[in-house]
Amino acid sequence: MSIDPIGIRISGPLAGFAEGYGAELTQLGYAPASVRLQMKVFADLSDWLSSHGMTAADLRRSDLDRFLCHRRATGHTRYASIRAVRPVLDYLQRFEVVPRQAPDVVLGPVDAMLDRFWHYLTVERALTAVTGRSYLDMVRPFVQGRLSADCRALDLERLTAADIISFVVTRCPRQSRGAAKLTVTALRSFLGFLHLDGIYLEARLEDQAQCILVIIGATPEGKKELVGFADGMRESAQSWRDLLLDLKRRGLSTAPQLAVADGALGFWKALGEIWPTTREQRCWVHKTANVLNKLPKSLHGKAKRALQEIWMAETKKEAVAALDAFAESYAPKYDKAVECLTKDRDALLAFYDFPAEHWKHLRSTNPIESTFATARHRTIRSKGCLSNKTALAIVFKLIEAAQKSWRGLDGHNQLPKLITGVRFVDGIEVVARSAAPQTKAA
């Protein structure tokens, strides 16, 4: 047994590393209170290893999950995630006490979900890091409460209004007024995030959530308009096929030149059947999130900058070079992340064949997501009060009102050129060469 410098008794296989670990935390600038909390986690991990007859060298990712599940089961709400034990693991790895493969293989279900929520808050909603972190702190207990008994999965599909109300009623009375308001706000944002890939209406009487399928187009004057709106069962190819055929019957006889969406929709299958000549552009925001989910958290900042170099490149050639560089850098260890990116190579770079003024509108589906934030908010607040038909009508009227303030397309004067078949390369119009001049007489 040893006693670290701040008085915490540590026994078990990690006791010999306690003093050095405490000193390192202090050198790294941890506040005394934070050092004490970290050392308590260190002591708990050592005791847990000892109780299971294990040494540090036996530690694997599955063991870490079991340890963290034990902490949560014994009432610990803080420092109960894989992120909490990372400082310990980083320290032990440098001495080759813990195998290198232990910490960063895959995040547990709670942290994986919260990492995706963090990306949604800071990238898609553009919240500050401080606000995003406070939202995560408030939502984490709720997400942990949905963890299965074996700590391997989250049960969010069967989430009901009663579950949400129970959490709020239990937690908020123990908080200050400001913290309680922040808890409700963060939870509402989290529920919106869960429905990000489709607007799933919470205001319903039926058992299955309703999904709104939406298509936005642009007029020759560059004005964005809602052209397709229907409810569907999830985001199936059949639902999208019905909506696209309805557009065709209403007069959209000419195939669109480009469609923008994420990669998980049945939309692409339906589009290929109805308008096979329409080109595809994948949403870079969704693609970035998907790639980062297949990388360790420690690499997210670097990888995000590398991905940004691709879609921010001035020319398609430079973008391809940046994409190849990303693949070369990450393929040896993270082949799934590279495959996720490269499988849609052509669809991710299609925007380079359109006017440069349009690029900001074509690279992502963010305009749709931001437009429907109000719709999500209103239907969540009305949960259980409306039928599907009534909720659908309310959402349509909300979108119809929001349509009046939608920002128009930049460079709308380029639209007629696209319609008449003018080619663009790297965002610049390709001017046809004039006939070769006659040969001068000798």
C-alpha positions in Angstrom: 0.0 0.0 0.0 1.1 3.6 -0.7 -0.2 7.0 0.1 -0.1 9.6 -2.6 0.9 13.2 -1.9 -2.7 14.4 -1.3 -3.5 11.7 1.2 -5.4 9.0 -0.7 -4.4 5.4 0.2 -3.7 3.3 -2.8 -3.3 -0.5 -2.8 -3.2 -3.1 -5.4 -1.1 -3.5 -8.6 -1.0 0.2 -9.3 0.2 1.4 -5.9 3.8 1.7 -7.1 2.8 4.2 -9.8 0.7 6.5 -7.6 3.3 9.0 -6.6 4.6 9.5 -10.1 1.1 9.8 -11.5 0.1 12.4 -8.9 3.2 14.5 -9.6 2.6 14.4 -13.4 -1.0 15.6 -13.0 0.3 18.6 -10.9 3.0 19.3 -13.6 0.3 19.3 -16.3 -1.5 22.1 -14.5 -4.4 20.1 -12.9 -6.0 22.0 -10.0 -5.7 20.3 -6.6 -9.3 19.3 -6.6 -9.0 17.7 -10.0 -5.8 15.9 -9.0 -7.6 14.5 -6.0 -10.5 13.2 -8.1 -8.1 11.7 -10.7 -6.2 9.9 -7.9 -9.5 8.5 -6.5 -10.2 7.0 -9.9 -6.6 5.7 -9.9 -7.2 4.1 -6.5 -10.5 2.6 -7.5 -9.1 1.1 -10.7 -6.2 -0.5 -8.7 -8.6 -1.9 -6.1 -10.8 -3.3 -8.8 -7.9 -5.0 -10.5 -6.8 -6.5 -7.2 -10.3 -7.8 -6.4 -10.4 -9.6 -9.8 -6.9 -11.0 -9.4 -5.5 -9.0 -12.3 -2.4 -6.9 -12.9 -2.2 -3.8 -15.1 -0.7 -5.9 -17.9 -4.0 -7.9 -18.0 -6.1 -4.8 -18.7 -8.1 -4.8 -21.9 -10.9 -2.7 -23.3 -13.6 -5.1 -22.2 -12.1 -4.9 -18.6 -12.3 -1.1 -18.7 -15.9 -1.3 -19.7 -16.6 -3.7 -16.7 -14.7 -1.3 -14.3 -16.7 1.7 -15.5 -19.9 -0.2 -15.3 -19.0 -1.1 -11.7 -18.3 2.6 -10.9 -21.7 3.6 -12.2 -23.4 0.7 -10.4 -21.9 1.8 -7.1 -23.3 5.4 -7.5 -20.5 7.3 -9.2 -21.9 9.8 -11.7 -18.6 11.6 -12.4 -15.5 10.1 -13.9 -17.5 7.0 -15.0 -16.6 7.1 -18.7 -13.7 5.9 -20.9 -12.5 9.5 -21.1 -12.2 9.6 -17.3 -9.5 6.9 -17.3 -7.6 8.1 -20.3 -5.1 10.1 -18.2 -4.3 7.0 -16.2 -3.9 4.9 -19.2 -1.7 7.4 -21.0 0.6 7.5 -18.0 0.8 3.7 -17.7 1.3 3.2 -21.4 4.4 5.2 -21.4 6.0 2.7 -19.0 4.6 -0.1 -21.1 2.6 -1.4 -18.1 -0.7 -1.3 -20.0 -0.9 -2.6 -23.6 -1.1 0.1 -26.2 -4.3 -1.3 -27.7 -6.3 -1.0 -24.5 -7.6 2.6 -24.4 -8.5 3.9 -27.8 -9.9 1.0 -29.8 -13.6 2.0 -29.7 -15.5 4.3 -27.5 -18.2 2.8 -25.3 -21.8 3.3 -26.2 -22.3 6.3 -24.0 -19.2 8.2 -25.1 -19.7 7.3 -28.7 -23.2 8.8 -28.6 -22.0 11.9 -26.7 -19.1 12.4 -29.2 -21.6 12.5 -32.1 -23.8 14.9 -30.0 -20.7 17.1 -29.5 -20.1 17.2 -33.2 -23.7 18.2 -33.8 -23.5 21.0 -31.2 -20.2 22.5 -32.2 -20.2 21.9 -36.0 -23.8 21.8 -37.2 -25.3 24.2 -34.6 -22.0 26.2 -34.2 -22.3 26.4 -30.4 -19.2 27.4 -28.5 -17.1 24.7 -26.9 -18.0 26.0 -23.4 -21.8 25.7 -24.2 -21.3 22.3 -25.9 -19.5 21.0 -22.9 -22.2 22.2 -20.5 -24.8 20.4 -22.6 -22.8 17.2 -22.5 -22.5 17.4 -18.7 -26.2 17.8 -18.4 -27.2 15.1 -20.8 -24.6 12.4 -19.8 -26.6 11.1 -16.7 -29.7 10.7 -19.0 -27.7 8.7 -21.6 -26.1 6.6 -18.9 -29.5 5.8 -17.6 -30.4 4.2 -21.0 -27.4 1.9 -20.8 -28.2 -1.8 -20.9 -27.4 -4.1 -17.9 -24.2 -5.4 -19.6 -23.1 -1.9 -20.5 -22.8 -2.8 -24.2 -25.7 -0.9 -25.7 -28.0 2.1 -25.4 -31.8 1.6 -25.3 -33.0 4.8 -27.1 -35.4 3.3 -29.6 -38.0 2.7 -27.0 -37.7 6.1 -25.4 -41.0 7.5 -24.3 -42.3 10.8 -22.9 -42.6 9.1 -19.5 -38.9 8.3 -19.5 -38.0 12.0 -20.2 -40.4 13.4 -17.7 -39.2 11.0 -15.0 -35.6 12.1 -15.5 -36.4 15.8 -15.4 -38.7 15.4 -12.3 -36.0 13.4 -10.5 -33.0 15.5 -11.4 -34.1 19.1 -11.6 -35.4 19.6 -8.1 -31.9 18.9 -6.8 -30.4 21.6 -9.0 -30.4 25.4 -8.9 -32.9 27.2 -11.1 -30.2 28.0 -13.7 -28.9 24.4 -13.8 -32.4 23.0 -14.1 -33.2 25.3 -17.0 -29.9 24.2 -18.7 -30.7 20.5 -18.1 -34.1 20.9 -19.9 -32.5 22.9 -22.8 -29.7 20.4 -23.2 -32.1 17.5 -23.1 -34.3 19.1 -25.7 -31.3 19.6 -28.0 -30.3 16.0 -27.5 -33.7 14.8 -28.5 -33.5 16.9 -31.6 -30.1 15.4 -32.4 -31.5 11.9 -32.1 -33.9 12.8 -35.0 -31.2 14.5 -37.1 -31.4 12.2 -40.1 -35.1 12.8 -40.5 -37.7 14.9 -38.7 -39.3 12.4 -36.5 -42.4 13.9 -35.0 -42.8 13.4 -31.2 -46.4 14.7 -31.3 -48.2 11.6 -32.1 -50.8 9.1 -30.9 -49.6 6.2 -33.0 -46.8 3.8 -31.8 -44.4 4.5 -34.6 -42.7 7.9 -35.1 -43.6 9.8 -38.3 -40.8 11.0 -40.5 -41.0 14.1 -42.8 -39.4 13.8 -46.2 -38.4 17.2 -47.6 -37.1 18.4 -50.9 -36.0 22.0 -51.5 -35.3 23.5 -55.0 -34.4 26.8 -56.5 -36.1 29.0 -59.0 -34.2 30.6 -62.0 -34.0 33.8 -59.8 -32.1 31.8 -57.1 -35.1 31.7 -54.7 -35.2 28.6 -52.6 -38.6 26.9 -52.4 -40.2 23.9 -50.8 -41.1 21.6 -53.7 -41.6 18.2 -51.9 -43.1 17.5 -48.6 -44.6 14.2 -47.4 -44.7 11.9 -44.4 -43.1 8.5 -44.7 -42.1 5.3 -42.8 -38.6 6.1 -41.7 -36.5 7.1 -44.7 -37.3 4.1 -47.0 -36.6 4.1 -50.8 -40.3 3.5 -51.4 -41.3 6.6 -49.5 -38.8 8.7 -51.5 -39.9 7.1 -54.7 -43.5 8.1 -54.1 -42.4 11.7 -53.4 -40.2 11.9 -56.5 -42.9 10.5 -58.7 -45.3 13.1 -57.3 -42.9 15.8 -58.3 -42.8 14.4 -61.8 -46.6 14.3 -62.0 -46.7 17.9 -60.9 -44.5 19.1 -63.8 -40.9 18.4 -62.9 -40.3 16.6 -66.2 -36.7 17.5 -66.7 -34.2 15.7 -64.5 -32.4 17.9 -61.9 -28.7 18.3 -62.6 -27.6 17.7 -59.0 -29.1 16.4 -55.8 -27.5 16.9 -52.3 -28.1 14.6 -49.4 -26.3 12.4 -46.9 -25.3 8.9 -47.7 -27.7 7.0 -45.5 -31.0 7.7 -47.2 -33.2 5.5 -49.4 -33.3 8.7 -51.4 -30.3 7.7 -53.6 -31.9 4.4 -54.7 -35.2 6.1 -55.6 -33.4 9.0 -57.4 -31.4 6.5 -59.6 -34.7 4.9 -60.6 -36.6 8.1 -61.4 -33.9 10.4 -62.7 -30.8 8.3 -63.5 -28.9 11.2 -65.1 -29.0 13.4 -62.0 -25.6 13.7 -60.4 -25.0 13.0 -56.7 -23.4 15.3 -54.1 -22.8 13.9 -50.6 -23.1 16.2 -47.7 -19.7 17.0 -46.3 -21.0 17.7 -42.8 -22.5 14.2 -42.5 -19.5 12.6 -44.1 -17.1 14.3 -41.8 -19.1 13.1 -38.8 -19.1 9.6 -40.1 -15.3 9.5 -40.7 -14.5 11.0 -37.3 -16.7 8.4 -35.6 -14.3 5.7 -37.0 -11.2 7.4 -35.5 -10.0 7.8 -31.9 -11.1 11.1 -30.3 -7.4 12.1 -29.9 -7.1 12.3 -33.7 -10.4 14.2 -34.4 -8.8 17.7 -34.5 -6.1 16.7 -36.9 -8.4 14.6 -39.1 -11.0 17.3 -39.3 -8.4 19.8 -40.6 -7.3 17.2 -43.2 -10.8 16.7 -44.3 -11.4 20.4 -44.5 -8.4 20.7 -46.8 -10.2 18.5 -49.3 -13.5 20.3 -49.6 -11.9 23.8 -49.3 -9.4 23.1 -52.1 -9.4 25.6 -55.0 -9.5 22.9 -57.7 -10.7 19.3 -58.0 -7.1 18.2 -58.7 -6.0 19.7 -55.4 -9.0 18.1 -53.6 -8.1 14.7 -55.0 -4.5 15.1 -53.9 -5.7 16.1 -50.4 -8.1 13.1 -50.3 -5.3 10.7 -51.4 -3.0 12.2 -48.7 -5.7 11.6 -46.0 -6.1 8.0 -47.2 -2.3 7.4 -47.2 -2.0 8.8 -43.7 -4.8 6.9 -42.0 -5.2 3.7 -44.0 -2.5 1.7 -42.1 -4.4 1.9 -38.8 -7.9 3.2 -39.6 -8.9 1.5 -42.8 -12.6 1.8 -42.0 -12.4 5.5 -41.7 -10.6 5.7 -45.1 -13.1 3.4 -46.7 -16.0 5.5 -45.4 -14.4 8.5 -47.2 -13.1 7.0 -50.4 -16.2 5.0 -51.3 -18.0 8.2 -52.1 -15.1 10.0 -53.7 -16.9 11.1 -56.9 -20.1 12.1 -55.1 -18.1 14.2 -52.6 -16.4 16.2 -55.3 -19.2 16.7 -57.7 -19.7 20.3 -56.7 -16.4 21.3 -58.5 -18.3 20.9 -61.8 -20.7 23.7 -60.9 -20.3 27.5 -60.5 -18.0 28.5 -57.7 -20.7 30.8 -56.3 -22.9 27.8 -55.7 -20.3 25.7 -53.8 -21.3 26.9 -50.3 -24.9 25.8 -51.1 -23.9 22.4 -52.5 -21.4 21.0 -50.0 -23.9 20.3 -47.2 -27.6 19.9 -46.3 -27.2 22.3 -43.3 -29.9 24.7 -44.7 -32.5 22.0 -44.3 -31.4 21.1 -40.8 -31.4 24.7 -39.6 -34.7 25.4 -41.1 -36.4 22.6 -39.3 -35.1 23.3 -35.8 -38.3 25.2 -35.1 -40.4 22.4 -36.4 -38.7 19.9 -34.1 -39.0 22.2 -31.1 -42.7 22.7 -31.5 -43.6 19.0 -32.1 -41.5 17.9 -29.1 -43.3 20.4 -26.9 -46.6 19.1 -28.2 -45.8 15.4 -27.7 -48.9 13.2 -27.2 -51.3 16.1 -27.9 -51.7 15.7 -31.7 -52.4 13.0 -34.2 -50.0 12.4 -37.1 -52.2 14.3 -39.6 -52.5 17.3 -37.3 -48.8 17.3 -36.5 -48.0 17.1 -40.2 -50.2 20.1 -41.0 -48.5 22.1 -38.2 -45.0 21.3 -39.5 -46.0 22.3 -43.0 -47.3 25.7 -41.8 -44.1 26.3 -39.8 -42.0 25.5 -42.8 -44.2 27.6 -45.1 -43.6 30.6 -42.8 -39.9 29.9 -42.5 -39.6 29.8 -46.3 -40.1 33.6 -46.5 -36.8 34.2 -44.8 -34.7 31.6 -46.6 -31.5 33.0 -48.1 -31.3 32.9 -51.9 -28.6 31.2 -54.0 -25.5 33.2 -54.6 -24.7 33.5 -58.3 -28.2 32.8 -59.5 -27.3 34.4 -62.8 -25.3 31.2 -63.5 -28.4 29.0 -63.3 -29.6 29.6 -67.0 -26.1 28.6 -68.1 -26.4 25.3 -66.4 -29.8 24.7 -67.9 -28.5 25.3 -71.4 -25.6 22.9 -70.9 -22.7 25.3 -70.3 -19.8 23.3 -68.7 -17.9 24.4 -65.5 -14.6 23.1 -64.4 -13.3 24.0 -60.9 -16.2 26.5 -60.7 -15.2 28.4 -63.8 -17.2 28.5 -67.0 -15.5 26.7 -69.9 -15.6 29.0 -72.9 -15.8 27.2 -76.2 -12.8 27.9 -78.5 -13.5 29.7 -81.7 -12.7 28.2 -85.1 -9.0 28.0 -85.9 -7.9 31.1 -87.9 -7.3 30.7 -91.6 -3.7 30.0 -92.6 -2.1 33.2 -93.8 -1.2 33.3 -97.4 2.5 33.0 -98.2 
